[in-house]
Amino acid sequence: MLGPDNYWDLRYYHLYNPWAYLHGRYLYDLGPAQEQGFLNPVADFLLYGLVSSPLNDFPRIVAFIMGAVHGINAALVFAIACHVIRPTDETERRTLRAVAFLIGVTGAGWISLLGGSSNDLTSGLFVLASFYVLLRLEEKPLAAGTWRAFAFAGLWIGLGVGLKNTSAIYAPGVGAVLLLMAFRHRTIAGLFAFGIASAVGFFAVTAHHMLTLWEDFRNPFFPYLNQIFRSPWWEPIAIRDDRFIPQTLWDLLAFPFYWVKVHTYVVVEKPFRDWRAAAATIAVAVAVLAFAARRLRAPRPGDAARTRGFGLVLVFVVVSYFAWALGFAYYRYVVPLEMLSGVVIVGALLWLFDTSRLRLPAAVTVLAIITASTIPIDWGRRDYDGHYVSVEVPPIPPNAVVLIATWDPAAFFIPYAEPRAQYVGIENNYLQLSQNNILANEVKAAMRAPGRPKIVLNVNELDRGKWNDLLAQFALKLSEEPCQPIHSNLEDQKLSLCKTVER
């Protein structure tokens, strides 16, 4: 229903990366997908495999498969809701679990990413699986053999972080719950099992890629962390997106309330509105105070029975929130917490109110208000046509050098172009002609190589003056021949290939 993905990052690197990795292009092409072109492509293999198969001619099936994989998150959210929310009355129990589930799977982030290529929901399902396994440990008896559950939890978080390294923001939250469960079960073996399994999961999906980067660039995370590894292929500086990180303690604490209004460039470039985080913050603060006061005054046997493991949910959510806010503060990365917001809100209502006569109306009202006020993020969708991905590239000479000098997402056309040509990037988000590293120098050498046709990729309207100023550094200029357009159903900007001649 949402339509096939047409997100910036799909055109930017999610199609190029798996193709480049599988075809050994890291040292043949020279950074045409910019800095993200070297990210681990394993999570992209699913979509790349689908669009490289006959299923590409059935775009609704591709979209369904991608959405079904992401839907595992919804199953995990429902499982967590069923574990935590346990009022004694069956009707109330089912209703509150449904409310928690619906709040969690109608968020601005979840809806906008469903079936897309960003991999946040793919890695997120492993994060939620790890937390769920640890959560289930709370109701298991103290007995031998729990190390296997610890190992499964470690395996899932290792796979999640390996598939998308930004999921490392959830490691502190999972780690806090891990320590609490290990203390409860009095197990050191569980901690070792978790650690070993998490390493196995991480390296299972990253080891070969890291080894490839090490062999090619002497940095297993290239170009990231180059301030540590100091690969001569790029500048010895850190790459970090800190545009959205809170600058003050007040911003850090009040961050969720900034999303109750439609804003841009608060935690994401796009406009959106979501009240879940603000509602969860208020509900937890009030419920904790009310629960503590009631416990001090006269503890009741039913207070704790209405929820199971809700304290662990709060530990995971709070620790993960601070790790996210201080690490990236980019909304796509916090979607697993958005999906748990319903469990947090309903759990808080169970702590706050003594009777279902108050809890049920409050829960349904909160659900209605939150879902009605939500404005999902528009990452980019398009209408269905005959293919999920369709790209037609004009003929390129086999020995040509194609210069891609833009910050715009353009590398998606390369897997559909002449495979023997060399595609090089410059003047983008990490490579500049003014640099003197090996990668930049290789680009300059390729553009000056005699006897090889030089072609430039132009984005939107052709600016001859701008191109000729850039090409002058290679003793080249644009040909008078008209540029040849690239046709694609992924187009947001118009791409064309323009020939050059010697000055």
C-alpha positions as CSV (number, residue, x, y, z in Angstrom):
1,M,0.0,0.0,0.0
2,L,2.8,2.4,0.8
3,G,4.5,1.8,-2.6
4,P,8.0,0.7,-3.5
5,D,11.0,2.4,-1.9
6,N,12.5,5.5,-3.5
7,Y,14.6,6.6,-0.6
8,W,17.7,8.8,-1.0
9,D,19.9,6.0,0.5
10,L,18.6,3.4,-1.9
11,R,19.9,5.6,-4.8
12,Y,22.9,6.6,-2.8
13,Y,24.5,3.2,-1.8
14,H,22.0,0.4,-1.0
15,L,22.1,-0.9,-4.6
16,Y,25.7,-0.2,-5.4
17,N,27.2,-1.6,-2.2
18,P,26.3,-5.3,-2.5
19,W,27.1,-5.2,-6.2
20,A,30.5,-3.6,-5.6
21,Y,31.3,-6.0,-2.8
22,L,30.3,-9.1,-4.7
23,H,32.3,-8.0,-7.8
24,G,35.5,-6.8,-6.0
25,R,35.2,-3.2,-7.0
26,Y,36.7,-1.5,-3.9
27,L,40.0,-0.8,-5.6
28,Y,38.7,-0.6,-9.2
29,D,36.0,1.9,-8.7
30,L,37.1,4.7,-6.5
31,G,34.4,5.7,-4.0
32,P,31.5,6.5,-6.4
33,A,29.0,5.9,-3.6
34,Q,30.8,8.4,-1.3
35,E,31.7,7.4,2.3
36,Q,28.8,5.1,2.8
37,G,29.9,3.0,-0.2
38,F,32.2,1.0,2.0
39,L,29.6,0.0,4.6
40,N,28.9,-3.7,5.3
41,P,26.6,-4.8,2.5
42,V,25.3,-8.0,4.1
43,A,22.0,-6.4,5.2
44,D,21.5,-5.2,1.6
45,F,21.8,-8.7,0.1
46,L,18.1,-9.4,0.5
47,L,16.9,-6.5,-1.6
48,Y,19.7,-6.8,-4.0
49,G,19.0,-10.5,-4.5
50,L,15.3,-9.8,-5.0
51,V,15.8,-7.1,-7.6
52,S,18.5,-9.1,-9.4
53,S,16.1,-12.1,-9.8
54,P,13.0,-12.6,-11.9
55,L,11.0,-11.3,-9.0
56,N,12.1,-7.8,-10.0
57,D,9.3,-8.0,-12.6
58,F,6.8,-8.4,-9.8
59,P,7.4,-5.3,-7.6
60,R,4.5,-5.9,-5.3
61,I,6.0,-9.3,-4.3
62,V,9.4,-7.7,-3.6
63,A,7.7,-5.1,-1.5
64,F,5.7,-7.8,0.3
65,I,8.8,-9.8,1.1
66,M,10.7,-6.8,2.4
67,G,7.7,-5.8,4.6
68,A,7.2,-9.4,5.8
69,V,10.8,-9.4,7.1
70,H,10.3,-6.1,8.8
71,G,7.0,-7.4,10.2
72,I,9.0,-9.7,12.5
73,N,9.5,-6.6,14.6
74,A,5.7,-6.4,15.1
75,A,5.6,-10.0,16.2
76,L,8.4,-9.3,18.8
77,V,6.6,-6.2,20.0
78,F,3.4,-8.2,20.5
79,A,5.4,-10.9,22.3
80,I,7.0,-8.4,24.7
81,A,3.5,-6.8,25.3
82,C,2.1,-10.2,26.2
83,H,5.0,-10.9,28.6
84,V,4.8,-7.6,30.4
85,I,1.1,-6.7,30.5
86,R,-0.7,-9.2,32.8
87,P,-3.9,-7.8,34.5
88,T,-6.0,-10.6,35.8
89,D,-9.2,-9.9,33.9
90,E,-9.0,-11.5,30.4
91,T,-10.9,-8.8,28.6
92,E,-8.7,-6.1,30.1
93,R,-5.6,-8.1,29.4
94,R,-6.3,-8.6,25.8
95,T,-7.4,-5.0,25.3
96,L,-4.4,-3.5,26.9
97,R,-2.0,-5.8,25.0
98,A,-3.7,-4.7,21.8
99,V,-3.4,-1.1,22.7
100,A,0.3,-1.5,23.5
101,F,0.8,-3.3,20.2
102,L,-1.1,-0.8,18.1
103,I,0.8,2.2,19.6
104,G,4.1,0.5,18.9
105,V,3.4,-0.4,15.2
106,T,1.8,2.9,14.1
107,G,4.7,5.2,14.8
108,A,6.1,7.9,12.5
109,G,9.4,5.9,12.1
110,W,8.0,2.4,11.9
111,I,5.4,3.1,9.2
112,S,7.7,5.2,7.1
113,L,10.5,2.5,7.1
114,L,8.3,-0.5,6.6
115,G,9.4,-2.4,3.5
116,G,12.2,0.1,2.7
117,S,15.9,-0.4,2.1
118,S,17.4,1.5,5.1
119,N,18.0,-1.7,7.2
120,D,17.0,0.0,10.5
121,L,14.1,-2.4,10.8
122,T,16.2,-5.4,9.8
123,S,18.8,-4.8,12.4
124,G,16.2,-3.7,14.9
125,L,14.5,-7.1,14.9
126,F,17.7,-8.7,16.2
127,V,17.9,-6.0,18.9
128,L,14.3,-6.7,20.0
129,A,14.9,-10.4,19.9
130,S,17.9,-10.1,22.2
131,F,16.0,-8.0,24.7
132,Y,13.0,-10.4,24.6
133,V,15.2,-13.4,25.3
134,L,16.7,-11.6,28.4
135,L,13.2,-10.5,29.4
136,R,11.9,-14.0,29.4
137,L,14.7,-15.0,31.8
138,E,13.0,-13.2,34.6
139,E,10.3,-15.8,34.9
140,K,12.5,-18.8,34.5
141,P,13.4,-20.7,37.7
142,L,16.9,-20.5,39.0
143,A,18.4,-23.6,37.5
144,A,21.3,-24.8,35.4
145,G,21.1,-24.4,31.7
146,T,20.1,-20.7,31.6
147,W,23.5,-20.0,29.9
148,R,21.8,-21.1,26.6
149,A,19.3,-18.3,26.9
150,F,22.1,-15.9,27.6
151,A,23.9,-17.2,24.5
152,F,20.9,-16.7,22.3
153,A,20.5,-13.1,23.5
154,G,24.1,-12.4,22.8
155,L,23.9,-14.0,19.3
156,W,20.9,-11.8,18.4
157,I,22.5,-8.5,19.5
158,G,25.7,-9.4,17.8
159,L,24.0,-10.0,14.5
160,G,22.0,-6.8,14.8
161,V,25.1,-4.7,15.5
162,G,27.0,-6.5,12.8
163,L,24.3,-5.9,10.2
164,K,24.1,-2.2,11.0
165,N,26.8,-0.7,13.2
166,T,24.5,2.1,14.4
167,S,22.6,-0.5,16.4
168,A,25.5,-0.5,18.8
169,I,23.6,2.2,20.7
170,Y,21.4,-0.6,22.1
171,A,24.4,-2.5,23.5
172,P,24.4,-0.5,26.8
173,G,20.7,-1.0,27.3
174,V,20.9,-4.7,26.6
175,G,24.1,-4.9,28.7
176,A,22.3,-3.3,31.7
177,V,19.5,-5.9,31.5
178,L,22.0,-8.6,31.0
179,L,23.8,-7.7,34.2
180,L,20.5,-7.6,36.2
181,M,19.5,-11.1,34.8
182,A,23.0,-12.5,35.5
183,F,22.8,-11.2,39.0
184,R,19.3,-12.7,39.5
185,H,20.4,-16.1,38.2
186,R,23.8,-15.9,39.9
187,T,25.6,-16.9,36.8
188,I,29.0,-16.1,35.5
189,A,28.7,-18.7,32.8
190,G,25.7,-16.7,31.4
191,L,27.8,-13.6,31.0
192,F,30.6,-15.6,29.2
193,A,28.0,-17.3,27.0
194,F,26.5,-13.9,26.1
195,G,29.9,-12.4,25.3
196,I,31.1,-15.3,23.2
197,A,27.8,-15.6,21.3
198,S,27.6,-11.9,20.6
199,A,31.1,-11.9,19.1
200,V,30.2,-14.9,17.0
201,G,27.1,-13.2,15.7
202,F,28.9,-9.9,15.0
203,F,31.8,-11.5,13.1
204,A,29.5,-14.0,11.3
205,V,28.1,-11.0,9.3
206,T,31.1,-8.7,9.3
207,A,34.4,-10.7,9.4
208,H,34.8,-11.1,5.7
209,H,33.9,-7.5,4.9
210,M,36.3,-6.2,7.7
211,L,39.1,-8.5,6.3
212,T,38.5,-7.1,2.8
213,L,38.7,-3.5,4.0
214,W,41.8,-4.4,6.0
215,E,43.5,-6.0,3.0
216,D,42.6,-3.1,0.7
217,F,42.9,-0.1,2.9
218,R,44.5,-1.2,6.2
219,N,41.4,-0.1,8.1
220,P,38.7,-2.7,8.8
221,F,36.1,0.1,9.1
222,F,37.3,2.3,6.2
223,P,36.8,5.2,6.0
224,Y,35.4,5.4,9.5
225,L,37.7,5.5,12.5
226,N,40.5,6.5,10.3
227,Q,41.7,8.8,13.1
228,I,42.7,5.6,14.8
229,F,43.8,3.3,11.9
230,R,45.3,6.2,9.9
231,S,45.0,4.5,6.5
232,P,47.0,6.4,3.9
233,W,44.0,5.9,1.5
234,W,42.1,8.7,3.2
235,E,42.4,11.5,5.7
236,P,43.3,10.6,9.3
237,I,40.1,12.2,10.7
238,A,36.9,11.1,12.3
239,I,33.6,10.9,10.5
240,R,30.6,11.6,12.7
241,D,27.2,13.0,12.0
242,D,26.5,15.2,15.1
243,R,23.9,17.5,13.5
244,F,21.1,16.5,15.9
245,I,22.9,15.7,19.1
246,P,21.5,17.7,22.0
247,Q,23.8,20.6,23.1
248,T,22.5,21.0,26.6
249,L,21.2,18.9,29.5
250,W,17.8,20.5,29.1
251,D,17.7,19.5,25.4
252,L,18.7,16.0,26.3
253,L,15.9,15.6,28.8
254,A,13.2,17.5,26.9
255,F,14.1,16.0,23.5
256,P,10.9,13.8,23.2
257,F,8.7,16.9,23.6
258,Y,10.3,18.6,20.6
259,W,8.6,16.0,18.4
260,V,5.1,16.8,19.4
261,K,5.1,19.6,16.8
262,V,5.9,19.3,13.1
263,H,9.5,20.2,12.8
264,T,12.4,19.7,10.4
265,Y,16.0,19.2,11.3
266,V,15.3,18.3,15.0
267,V,16.1,14.6,14.9
268,V,15.8,14.1,11.2
269,E,15.9,16.2,8.0
270,K,12.2,15.5,7.1
271,P,9.1,16.9,8.8
272,F,7.2,14.6,11.1
273,R,5.2,14.5,14.3
274,D,5.0,11.8,17.0
275,W,3.7,12.1,20.5
276,R,4.7,8.6,21.7
277,A,8.0,9.5,23.3
278,A,6.5,12.5,25.2
279,A,3.5,10.4,26.3
280,A,5.8,7.6,27.5
281,T,8.0,10.1,29.4
282,I,5.1,11.6,31.2
283,A,3.4,8.3,31.9
284,V,6.6,6.8,33.4
285,A,7.4,9.8,35.6
286,V,3.9,9.9,37.0
287,A,3.5,6.1,37.4
288,V,6.8,5.6,39.1
289,L,6.0,8.3,41.7
290,A,2.5,6.9,42.2
291,F,3.7,3.3,42.5
292,A,6.5,4.3,44.9
293,A,4.0,6.3,47.1
294,R,1.6,3.4,47.1
295,R,4.3,0.9,48.0
296,L,5.5,3.0,50.9
297,R,1.9,3.6,52.1
298,A,0.4,0.1,51.9
299,P,1.8,-2.5,49.4
300,R,-1.0,-4.5,47.7
301,P,-0.4,-8.1,46.4
302,G,-1.8,-7.3,43.0
303,D,0.4,-4.3,42.2
304,A,3.4,-6.3,40.9
305,A,1.2,-9.0,39.3
306,R,-0.3,-6.7,36.8
307,T,3.1,-6.4,35.0
308,R,6.0,-8.7,34.6
309,G,9.4,-7.4,33.8
310,F,8.2,-3.8,33.3
311,G,11.2,-2.5,35.3
312,L,13.5,-4.2,32.9
313,V,11.7,-2.6,30.0
314,L,12.2,0.8,31.6
315,V,15.9,0.1,32.2
316,F,16.4,-0.9,28.6
317,V,14.5,2.0,27.2
318,V,16.0,4.7,29.4
319,V,19.6,3.5,28.9
320,S,19.1,3.1,25.2
321,Y,17.6,6.5,24.9
322,F,20.6,8.3,26.4
323,A,23.0,6.2,24.3
324,W,21.0,7.1,21.2
325,A,20.7,10.8,22.1
326,L,24.4,11.2,22.9
327,G,25.6,9.0,20.0
328,F,23.5,10.1,17.0
329,A,20.1,11.5,17.9
330,Y,18.9,10.5,14.4
331,Y,15.3,9.3,14.5
332,R,15.7,6.3,12.2
333,Y,18.0,4.7,14.7
334,V,15.6,5.0,17.6
335,V,12.7,3.1,16.0
336,P,13.1,0.0,18.2
337,L,12.3,2.3,21.2
338,E,9.4,3.8,19.3
339,M,8.0,0.3,18.9
340,L,8.3,-0.3,22.6
341,S,6.5,3.0,23.5
342,G,3.1,1.3,23.7
343,V,4.4,-1.3,26.2
344,V,5.9,1.6,28.3
345,I,2.7,3.7,28.2
346,V,0.3,0.8,29.0
347,G,2.7,-0.6,31.7
348,A,2.8,2.9,33.3
349,L,-1.0,3.0,33.3
350,L,-1.1,-0.4,35.1
351,W,1.2,1.1,37.8
352,L,-0.7,4.3,38.0
353,F,-4.4,3.2,38.3
354,D,-5.8,0.6,40.6
355,T,-8.9,-0.3,38.7
356,S,-9.7,-1.3,35.1
357,R,-12.5,1.3,35.0
358,L,-9.7,3.9,34.8
359,R,-7.0,2.0,33.0
360,L,-9.1,0.9,29.9
361,P,-10.5,4.3,29.0
362,A,-7.2,6.0,29.6
363,A,-5.4,3.5,27.4
364,V,-7.9,3.7,24.5
365,T,-7.9,7.5,24.7
366,V,-4.1,7.7,24.6
367,L,-4.1,5.3,21.6
368,A,-6.7,7.4,19.8
369,I,-4.9,10.7,20.4
370,I,-1.4,9.4,19.6
371,T,-2.4,7.6,16.3
372,A,-4.5,10.6,15.2
373,S,-1.7,13.1,15.8
374,T,1.1,11.0,14.1
375,I,2.5,12.4,10.9
376,P,4.9,9.7,9.4
377,I,8.2,10.7,7.9
378,D,8.2,10.7,4.1
379,W,11.5,9.1,3.1
380,G,10.3,8.7,-0.5
381,R,7.9,6.3,-2.2
382,R,6.7,6.0,-5.8
383,D,4.0,4.3,-7.8
384,Y,4.3,0.7,-9.0
385,D,5.2,0.0,-12.6
386,G,6.5,-3.1,-14.3
387,H,9.7,-3.5,-12.3
388,Y,10.8,-2.8,-8.7
389,V,14.1,-1.3,-10.1
390,S,14.4,-0.3,-13.7
391,V,17.6,1.5,-14.9
392,E,18.6,2.0,-18.6
393,V,22.1,3.4,-19.1
394,P,23.5,4.6,-22.5
395,P,26.4,2.6,-23.9
396,I,29.7,3.4,-22.2
397,P,33.1,2.4,-23.8
398,P,34.6,-0.6,-21.8
399,N,37.8,1.3,-20.9
400,A,36.1,4.6,-20.0
401,V,36.5,6.5,-16.8
402,V,33.2,7.9,-15.5
403,L,33.6,10.8,-13.1
404,I,30.9,11.3,-10.4
405,A,31.4,14.7,-8.8
406,T,28.3,15.3,-6.7
407,W,26.9,15.0,-3.2
408,D,23.6,13.7,-4.7
409,P,22.6,10.0,-4.6
410,A,23.7,8.7,-8.0
411,A,25.6,5.4,-7.7
412,F,22.5,3.3,-8.2
413,F,23.0,3.3,-12.0
414,I,26.4,1.7,-11.8
415,P,25.3,-2.0,-11.4
416,Y,23.2,-1.5,-14.6
417,A,26.0,0.2,-16.6
418,E,29.1,-1.1,-18.5
419,P,30.9,-3.3,-15.9
420,R,34.3,-2.9,-17.5
421,A,34.2,0.9,-17.1
422,Q,35.8,2.5,-14.0
423,Y,33.5,4.7,-11.9
424,V,35.3,7.3,-9.7
425,G,33.9,9.8,-7.2
426,I,35.3,13.2,-6.3
427,E,34.1,16.5,-4.8
428,N,31.6,14.6,-2.6
429,N,31.0,14.1,1.1
430,Y,34.5,12.7,1.8
431,L,36.7,13.1,-1.3
432,Q,38.0,16.4,-2.6
433,L,40.5,17.3,-5.3
434,S,42.4,19.3,-2.7
435,Q,43.2,16.2,-0.7
436,N,46.5,14.3,-1.1
437,N,45.5,10.8,0.1
438,I,45.9,7.7,-2.0
439,L,42.2,7.5,-3.0
440,A,42.1,11.1,-4.2
441,N,45.4,10.7,-6.1
442,E,44.1,7.5,-7.7
443,V,41.1,9.4,-9.0
444,K,43.3,12.2,-10.4
445,A,45.5,9.6,-12.1
446,A,42.5,7.8,-13.6
447,M,41.2,11.1,-15.0
448,R,44.6,11.9,-16.5
449,A,45.2,8.4,-18.0
450,P,45.9,8.8,-21.7
451,G,43.9,6.9,-24.3
452,R,40.8,6.3,-22.0
453,P,37.5,8.0,-22.8
454,K,36.5,10.3,-20.0
455,I,32.8,10.7,-19.2
456,V,31.1,12.8,-16.5
457,L,27.8,12.0,-14.7
458,N,25.7,15.1,-14.7
459,V,22.8,15.7,-12.2
460,N,19.8,17.8,-13.4
461,E,20.5,20.8,-15.6
462,L,23.9,20.9,-17.2
463,D,26.1,23.7,-15.9
464,R,28.9,23.8,-18.5
465,G,30.9,26.5,-16.7
466,K,31.0,24.5,-13.5
467,W,32.0,21.3,-15.2
468,N,34.6,22.9,-17.4
469,D,36.2,24.6,-14.4
470,L,36.5,21.2,-12.7
471,L,37.6,19.4,-15.9
472,A,40.3,22.0,-16.5
473,Q,42.3,20.4,-13.7
474,F,42.6,17.3,-15.9
475,A,43.2,19.2,-19.2
476,L,39.7,18.3,-20.3
477,K,36.4,20.1,-21.2
478,L,32.9,19.0,-22.0
479,S,32.2,17.9,-25.6
480,E,29.7,19.8,-27.6
481,E,27.8,16.6,-28.2
482,P,24.5,16.4,-26.3
483,C,24.5,14.5,-23.0
484,Q,22.8,11.1,-23.0
485,P,20.1,10.6,-20.4
486,I,19.9,7.7,-17.9
487,H,16.3,6.5,-17.6
488,S,15.2,5.0,-14.3
489,N,12.1,4.5,-12.2
490,L,14.2,5.6,-9.2
491,E,14.7,9.1,-10.6
492,D,14.4,12.0,-8.2
493,Q,17.1,14.0,-10.0
494,K,17.7,13.6,-13.7
495,L,21.0,11.9,-14.5
496,S,22.9,12.0,-17.8
497,L,26.3,11.0,-19.2
498,C,28.3,13.7,-20.9
499,K,31.4,13.1,-23.0
500,T,34.6,15.1,-22.6
501,V,37.4,16.1,-25.0
502,E,41.0,17.3,-24.5
503,R,41.6,21.0,-24.2
